Amino acid sequence: MMTTATPERMPALYLSHGAPPLADDPVWPGELAAWAADLPRPKAILMVSAHWEEAPLAIGATSRVPLVHDFWGFPEHYYQVTYDAPGAPALAEDVRKLLRGVGQPVQDVPDRGLDHGAYVPLVEMFPNADVPVLQVSMPTLAPQELMRIGRRLAPLRDEGVLIVGSGFFTHNLAALRHAGSGPPSWSSEFDDWGHRALGAQDIDGLLDFEHAAPAGRLAHPRTEHFAPLFVTLGAAESELGSQRSVIDGFWMGLAKRSVQFG
């Protein structure tokens, strides 16, 4: 009798994605590569990046997947990076069905490729670019709504899909200009609070992070880099107790904490 193998249930990730110069860091690329090596092999990757906000929720390129060089003023070699991952049309159709089935509007933006919040970490984690990738937008920054979207996408994990929320655990570039050596207090205090809140499964506190966390509004004067965490939390709601920080520490003063559920 022939049997069909069931894909391994994939973890759900929130990662701090860095900027194009991440590739030149002596430590961080190796941490991302080691993390990917410890993961089950994904059938496909679903990326939700801080750098794509569009409503209603948009599904990006599903055939040829270009890169969006959404940054300015960097040396030319950062614009020459390529990542020719295959598209994921079947995953896109599954996303449409899961979201439209509960009344979530969905649109297609077939020429929208991977922004740096998606491809910068993927280059380090899956350098062969041989796993199909789909990026979808955040239609809102409201934590509760993003968590609901994550819940709706959670069944994809049982189909071998790696769901990745890509942001930055602290993100205030303007305040960094006035910081001295080492991470500024607002970054380290928020990172410590977030680490403890995740460990305690304090979802109410995390949802209200702007008020509940020390320096919440200073660590995230605009919340788009913390927001992808809530998609991950929704997708992993049944396994919050499995949370672990895979990467921590700081990069140019920003907390690079990255977590795995499942």
Summary of the structure (lengths in Angstrom):
residues: 262
radius of gyration: 17.5
end to end distance: 31.8
largest distance: 67.6
contacts: 883
relative contact order: 0.22
helix: 42%
strand: 19%
